[in-house]
Amino acid sequence: MAKLVQRPMREIAPLVRRPIETMPDQLYPEVGIRSFGRGVFHKKPKTGSELGEKRLFEWKEGDLLFNIVFAWEGAVAVATQAEDGKVGSHRFLTCVVDPKSADARYLFWWFTHDKGRDQLLRASPGGAGRNRTLGVEKLATIEVPLPPLHEQRRIVRRLDRVAALVDERRSAIEAAERETQALLLKAFQRAIDGAPLRPLAEVAPLVRRPVEIDLDAAYPELGVRSFGRGTFHKPDLLGAELSWQKLFLVQQGDLVFSNIKAWEGAFAVAGPGDHGRVGSHRYLTCVPTEGLATADFIWFYLQTHEGLGKVQAASPGSADRNRTLGQGALEAITVPAPPISHQHWFDRLQAKAREARAIRASTAQDVKALIPAMLHEIFDGGAKAA
């Protein structure tokens, strides 16, 4: 990179506020900023009366924008034509870049790089993440390394070009995932066509395997993520540290339910790596009856809108955290029970879909890592941007 000159933000992109006076019956299109340099999002417009005493400020195309609460984690953006004339609350700072000194997109990329985010973190005092607030004066004193303007623009062209390709690839991956899910749903409907509904008590009854606690032993604990995202492994529990807790053994092929989060899809099929782990009394394990059901088939149904609705109905409570799936209510849930050959056919389709998802997930990780790698190359003294 060409020779750099350190310039404070107050010189190259001073704060500009454009307060607006709200009218009760007029609509105001608010805009927000995502963290980690992921751009802006548009909120549903509200009337002045709905906004109440909230202070609003107008945005203009080309503004360099900061969310003062999350600037430290890269909540930075540049307003495009789509944001011109839109509004943000007092929690958003608008800086107008001097076009003779700096390129707004260059500043954006620098502030989303580790070094820029570190400066924003230092300018955002507070004891915890949610309480870190970017100070106006501290922002003004941040010094940004500036190469000549033509070099800034060359860097911006390079990064923007790759960012567009990354977005395109990400969109393609998301579209492929939606298509895969739609095809699976169609195949599932074909598999259950005309099938009777039978309670889990028959096709996958509850099985509890209590563990006798040895004070000198360690017990590898299992957890289940919400929204159908599978299992995860927790740190080992030490027998000497357990007092009243009860532990239950999990085996491969079990349907494992979190009884407090099942209503939001916290249930999974235990895999080979989960075999022999333990769950607390808050985890319920069901074992499919051989010849009547498979765990993967039941899991898929319970993750559908219809199936999850039954799990939610079996999880009463006045608030989300208090919704508990009872053992009897779980076993009373009815699921489609087509011939086992139909279920095996569908499970093979699910296995192929999982393989495709794994490939897409690996690709997505590679894509996600591309921009940070380029930022490191450019701003950490790597090869000259071209």
C-alpha positions as CSV (number, residue, x, y, z in Angstrom):
1,M,0.0,0.0,0.0
2,A,1.2,3.6,-0.7
3,K,2.5,5.8,2.1
4,L,-0.2,6.5,4.7
5,V,-1.1,9.7,6.5
6,Q,-2.9,9.6,9.8
7,R,-5.9,11.9,9.8
8,P,-8.5,12.4,12.6
9,M,-12.1,11.8,11.8
10,R,-13.0,15.4,12.7
11,E,-11.0,16.5,9.7
12,I,-11.9,13.9,7.1
13,A,-15.5,13.0,8.1
14,P,-17.0,15.4,10.7
15,L,-20.3,14.7,12.4
16,V,-23.3,16.3,10.7
17,R,-26.7,16.2,12.4
18,R,-30.0,17.0,10.6
19,P,-32.7,17.0,13.2
20,I,-36.3,16.8,11.9
21,E,-39.5,17.9,13.6
22,T,-42.0,15.1,13.5
23,M,-45.7,15.6,12.7
24,P,-48.3,13.3,14.4
25,D,-49.9,12.1,11.1
26,Q,-46.8,11.9,8.9
27,L,-44.9,8.6,8.3
28,Y,-41.2,8.4,9.0
29,P,-39.2,5.6,7.4
30,E,-36.6,4.5,9.9
31,V,-33.4,2.7,9.0
32,G,-31.1,0.6,11.2
33,I,-27.5,-0.7,10.8
34,R,-26.4,-4.4,11.2
35,S,-23.3,-5.3,13.0
36,F,-20.1,-6.8,11.4
37,G,-20.4,-4.5,8.4
38,R,-23.5,-6.3,7.1
39,G,-25.2,-3.1,5.9
40,V,-28.4,-1.3,6.7
41,F,-32.0,-2.5,7.0
42,H,-35.2,-0.6,6.6
43,K,-37.9,-0.7,9.3
44,K,-41.6,-0.3,8.9
45,P,-42.5,3.4,8.7
46,K,-44.2,4.8,11.8
47,T,-46.2,7.9,12.4
48,G,-45.0,10.8,14.5
49,S,-47.6,10.0,17.1
50,E,-46.3,6.4,17.3
51,L,-42.7,7.6,17.7
52,G,-43.7,9.9,20.5
53,E,-40.7,11.8,21.9
54,K,-38.2,9.9,19.9
55,R,-35.6,12.2,18.2
56,L,-35.0,11.6,14.5
57,F,-32.3,12.7,12.2
58,E,-32.2,12.7,8.4
59,W,-29.7,10.6,6.4
60,K,-28.2,11.5,3.1
61,E,-26.7,9.4,0.4
62,G,-22.9,9.0,1.0
63,D,-23.1,9.5,4.8
64,L,-20.8,7.4,6.9
65,L,-23.1,5.9,9.5
66,F,-22.4,4.5,13.0
67,N,-24.8,2.8,15.5
68,I,-23.4,4.2,18.7
69,V,-24.5,1.1,20.7
70,F,-22.9,-1.5,18.4
71,A,-20.2,0.4,16.6
72,W,-17.6,-1.6,18.5
73,E,-18.7,-4.7,16.7
74,G,-18.7,-3.2,13.3
75,A,-22.2,-1.6,13.1
76,V,-21.0,0.8,10.4
77,A,-22.4,1.5,6.9
78,V,-22.5,4.0,4.1
79,A,-25.9,5.4,3.1
80,T,-26.9,4.5,-0.5
81,Q,-29.5,6.2,-2.6
82,A,-32.0,3.8,-1.0
83,E,-31.3,5.5,2.4
84,D,-31.4,9.1,1.1
85,G,-34.0,11.0,3.0
86,K,-34.6,8.2,5.5
87,V,-34.3,8.8,9.2
88,G,-32.5,7.3,12.2
89,S,-32.8,7.9,15.9
90,H,-30.2,9.7,18.1
91,R,-28.4,6.3,18.4
92,F,-27.1,6.8,14.9
93,L,-24.3,9.2,14.0
94,T,-24.0,10.6,10.5
95,C,-20.6,11.7,9.3
96,V,-20.1,13.6,6.0
97,V,-16.8,12.6,4.3
98,D,-14.7,15.3,2.8
99,P,-14.4,14.0,-0.8
100,K,-11.0,15.7,-1.2
101,S,-9.5,13.7,1.6
102,A,-11.2,10.3,1.8
103,D,-13.6,7.9,0.2
104,A,-16.6,7.0,2.4
105,R,-16.4,3.3,1.3
106,Y,-12.7,3.2,2.2
107,L,-13.5,4.5,5.7
108,F,-16.3,1.9,5.9
109,W,-13.9,-0.9,5.1
110,W,-11.3,0.3,7.5
111,F,-13.8,0.5,10.4
112,T,-15.0,-3.0,9.7
113,H,-11.4,-4.3,9.8
114,D,-9.9,-5.4,13.1
115,K,-7.9,-2.2,13.5
116,G,-10.8,0.0,12.9
117,R,-13.1,-1.9,15.1
118,D,-10.5,-1.8,17.9
119,Q,-10.5,2.0,17.6
120,L,-14.3,2.0,17.9
121,L,-14.1,-0.3,20.9
122,R,-11.7,2.1,22.6
123,A,-14.0,5.0,21.8
124,S,-17.0,3.1,23.3
125,P,-16.5,3.0,27.1
126,G,-18.7,0.7,29.1
127,G,-18.6,-2.4,31.3
128,A,-20.4,-4.8,29.1
129,G,-21.2,-5.2,25.4
130,R,-24.7,-3.8,25.5
131,N,-23.6,-0.9,27.6
132,R,-20.7,0.2,25.3
133,T,-21.7,3.5,23.7
134,L,-19.6,5.3,21.1
135,G,-18.8,8.8,22.2
136,V,-19.1,11.7,19.7
137,E,-15.9,13.3,20.8
138,K,-14.0,10.1,20.9
139,L,-15.1,9.2,17.4
140,A,-13.9,12.6,16.2
141,T,-10.4,11.9,17.6
142,I,-10.0,8.5,15.9
143,E,-7.1,8.7,13.5
144,V,-7.5,6.8,10.2
145,P,-4.5,5.8,8.0
146,L,-5.2,7.3,4.6
147,P,-3.3,6.5,1.4
148,P,-3.7,8.9,-1.6
149,L,-7.3,9.2,-2.8
150,H,-6.7,7.2,-6.0
151,E,-5.3,4.3,-3.9
152,Q,-8.3,4.4,-1.6
153,R,-10.6,4.1,-4.6
154,R,-8.6,1.2,-6.0
155,I,-8.9,-0.6,-2.6
156,V,-12.7,0.1,-2.6
157,R,-13.2,-1.2,-6.1
158,R,-11.4,-4.4,-5.2
159,L,-13.2,-5.0,-1.9
160,D,-16.6,-4.0,-3.3
161,R,-16.2,-6.3,-6.3
162,V,-15.4,-9.2,-4.1
163,A,-18.2,-8.3,-1.6
164,A,-20.7,-8.4,-4.5
165,L,-19.5,-11.8,-5.5
166,V,-19.7,-13.0,-1.8
167,D,-23.3,-11.7,-1.6
168,E,-24.2,-13.4,-4.8
169,R,-22.7,-16.7,-3.6
170,R,-24.5,-16.4,-0.2
171,S,-27.8,-15.8,-2.0
172,A,-27.3,-18.8,-4.2
173,I,-26.5,-21.0,-1.1
174,E,-29.7,-19.7,0.7
175,A,-31.8,-20.3,-2.4
176,A,-30.4,-23.9,-2.7
177,E,-31.3,-24.5,0.9
178,R,-34.9,-23.3,0.4
179,E,-35.3,-25.5,-2.7
180,T,-33.9,-28.5,-0.8
181,Q,-36.4,-28.0,2.0
182,A,-39.3,-27.5,-0.4
183,L,-38.4,-30.8,-2.2
184,L,-38.1,-32.6,1.1
185,L,-41.6,-31.4,2.2
186,K,-43.1,-32.6,-1.1
187,A,-41.4,-36.0,-0.6
188,F,-42.6,-36.2,3.0
189,Q,-46.2,-35.6,1.9
190,R,-45.8,-38.4,-0.6
191,A,-44.4,-40.7,2.1
192,I,-47.3,-40.1,4.6
193,D,-50.1,-40.1,2.0
194,G,-52.9,-42.1,3.6
195,A,-50.8,-43.0,6.7
196,P,-52.6,-43.3,10.1
197,L,-51.7,-41.1,13.0
198,R,-50.3,-43.0,16.0
199,P,-49.2,-41.7,19.4
200,L,-45.5,-41.5,20.3
201,A,-46.3,-43.9,23.2
202,E,-46.7,-46.6,20.5
203,V,-44.1,-45.7,17.9
204,A,-41.4,-44.1,20.0
205,P,-42.1,-44.4,23.8
206,L,-40.2,-42.5,26.4
207,V,-37.2,-44.4,27.8
208,R,-35.3,-43.2,30.8
209,R,-31.9,-44.6,31.8
210,P,-31.0,-43.1,35.2
211,V,-27.2,-42.9,35.9
212,E,-25.9,-43.8,39.3
213,I,-23.5,-41.0,40.3
214,D,-19.9,-41.9,41.1
215,L,-18.3,-39.0,43.0
216,D,-14.9,-39.8,41.4
217,A,-16.3,-39.9,37.8
218,A,-16.8,-37.3,35.1
219,Y,-19.9,-37.3,32.9
220,P,-19.9,-35.9,29.4
221,E,-23.1,-33.8,29.1
222,L,-25.3,-33.3,26.0
223,G,-27.3,-30.3,25.0
224,V,-29.9,-29.7,22.3
225,R,-30.1,-26.5,20.2
226,S,-33.4,-24.8,19.4
227,F,-34.8,-24.5,15.8
228,G,-33.8,-28.0,14.8
229,R,-30.1,-27.2,14.9
230,G,-29.0,-30.5,16.4
231,T,-27.0,-31.5,19.5
232,F,-24.0,-30.0,21.1
233,H,-21.5,-31.1,23.7
234,K,-21.2,-29.4,27.1
235,P,-18.2,-29.6,29.4
236,D,-18.0,-32.7,31.6
237,L,-20.0,-32.8,34.8
238,L,-18.0,-33.9,37.9
239,G,-19.7,-36.4,40.1
240,A,-18.3,-34.7,43.2
241,E,-20.0,-31.4,42.2
242,L,-23.4,-33.0,41.6
243,S,-25.8,-32.9,44.6
244,W,-29.5,-33.1,43.7
245,Q,-29.1,-33.4,39.9
246,K,-30.3,-36.5,38.2
247,L,-28.6,-37.6,35.0
248,F,-29.9,-39.9,32.3
249,L,-28.0,-41.8,29.6
250,V,-28.4,-40.9,25.9
251,Q,-27.8,-43.5,23.2
252,Q,-27.3,-43.2,19.5
253,G,-30.7,-43.1,17.7
254,D,-32.6,-41.6,20.6
255,L,-35.0,-38.7,20.0
256,V,-33.8,-36.2,22.6
257,F,-36.1,-33.4,23.7
258,S,-35.4,-30.4,25.9
259,N,-38.5,-30.2,27.9
260,I,-38.2,-26.4,28.4
261,K,-37.3,-25.4,24.8
262,A,-39.0,-28.2,22.8
263,W,-41.7,-25.6,21.9
264,E,-39.1,-23.8,19.7
265,G,-37.7,-27.0,18.1
266,A,-35.1,-28.0,20.6
267,F,-35.2,-31.7,19.9
268,A,-32.7,-33.9,17.9
269,V,-31.7,-37.4,16.9
270,A,-28.6,-38.5,18.9
271,G,-25.7,-39.3,16.6
272,P,-22.7,-41.6,17.1
273,G,-20.8,-38.9,18.8
274,D,-23.6,-38.4,21.3
275,H,-23.7,-42.0,22.4
276,G,-22.9,-42.5,26.1
277,R,-23.4,-38.8,27.0
278,V,-25.8,-37.7,29.7
279,G,-28.6,-35.3,30.0
280,S,-30.2,-33.7,33.0
281,H,-33.8,-34.4,34.0
282,R,-34.8,-31.7,31.6
283,Y,-34.0,-33.9,28.6
284,L,-36.4,-36.6,27.6
285,T,-35.4,-39.5,25.3
286,C,-37.8,-41.5,23.1
287,V,-36.7,-44.7,21.4
288,P,-38.5,-45.6,18.1
289,T,-40.2,-49.0,18.1
290,E,-38.4,-51.2,15.6
291,G,-40.5,-51.8,12.5
292,L,-42.9,-49.0,13.3
293,A,-40.9,-45.8,13.1
294,T,-37.5,-44.2,12.6
295,A,-36.1,-41.4,14.6
296,D,-35.2,-39.2,11.6
297,F,-38.7,-39.6,10.2
298,I,-40.4,-38.6,13.4
299,W,-37.9,-35.7,13.9
300,F,-38.7,-34.3,10.4
301,Y,-42.5,-34.4,11.1
302,L,-42.2,-32.7,14.4
303,Q,-40.1,-29.9,12.8
304,T,-42.9,-29.2,10.3
305,H,-45.4,-26.5,11.0
306,E,-48.0,-29.1,11.9
307,G,-45.7,-31.2,14.0
308,L,-44.2,-28.3,15.9
309,G,-47.7,-27.0,16.6
310,K,-48.4,-30.3,18.4
311,V,-45.2,-30.0,20.5
312,Q,-46.1,-26.4,21.4
313,A,-49.6,-27.5,22.4
314,A,-48.0,-30.1,24.7
315,S,-45.8,-27.5,26.3
316,P,-48.2,-25.3,28.3
317,G,-47.0,-22.2,30.2
318,S,-47.7,-18.5,30.6
319,A,-44.3,-17.4,29.2
320,D,-41.7,-18.8,26.8
321,R,-39.2,-19.8,29.5
322,N,-42.0,-21.4,31.5
323,R,-43.3,-23.6,28.7
324,T,-42.5,-27.2,29.8
325,L,-43.1,-30.3,27.8
326,G,-44.6,-33.0,30.1
327,Q,-43.7,-36.6,29.7
328,G,-47.4,-37.7,29.3
329,A,-48.1,-34.9,26.9
330,L,-45.1,-35.9,24.8
331,E,-46.1,-39.5,24.5
332,A,-49.7,-38.4,23.5
333,I,-48.5,-36.5,20.5
334,T,-49.6,-38.2,17.3
335,V,-47.4,-38.7,14.3
336,P,-47.9,-40.2,10.9
337,A,-46.9,-43.8,10.8
338,P,-46.6,-45.0,7.1
339,P,-45.1,-48.4,6.3
340,I,-41.5,-48.6,7.5
341,S,-40.3,-48.9,3.9
342,H,-41.7,-45.5,3.1
343,Q,-39.9,-44.0,6.1
344,H,-36.6,-45.6,5.1
345,W,-37.0,-44.2,1.6
346,F,-37.6,-40.7,3.0
347,D,-34.7,-41.1,5.4
348,R,-32.3,-41.8,2.5
349,L,-33.5,-38.6,0.9
350,Q,-32.8,-36.7,4.2
351,A,-29.3,-38.2,4.3
352,K,-28.6,-36.9,0.8
353,A,-29.9,-33.5,1.8
354,R,-27.7,-33.4,4.8
355,E,-24.7,-34.2,2.7
356,A,-25.6,-31.4,0.3
357,R,-26.1,-29.0,3.3
358,A,-22.7,-30.0,4.7
359,I,-21.0,-29.1,1.4
360,R,-22.9,-25.8,1.3
361,A,-22.0,-25.0,4.9
362,S,-18.3,-25.6,4.1
363,T,-18.6,-23.3,1.1
364,A,-20.4,-20.7,3.1
365,Q,-17.6,-20.7,5.7
366,D,-15.0,-20.3,2.9
367,V,-17.0,-17.4,1.5
368,K,-17.5,-15.8,4.9
369,A,-13.7,-15.9,5.5
370,L,-12.8,-14.2,2.2
371,I,-13.5,-10.6,3.1
372,P,-11.7,-10.7,6.5
373,A,-8.7,-12.3,4.7
374,M,-8.7,-9.5,2.2
375,L,-9.0,-6.8,4.8
376,H,-6.1,-8.4,6.7
377,E,-4.0,-8.4,3.5
378,I,-4.8,-4.7,2.7
379,F,-4.8,-3.1,6.1
380,D,-2.1,-5.1,7.8
381,G,0.6,-4.3,5.4
382,G,0.2,-7.2,2.9
383,A,0.5,-7.0,-0.8
384,K,-0.3,-3.8,-2.5
385,A,-4.0,-3.5,-3.4
386,A,-4.6,-3.9,-7.1
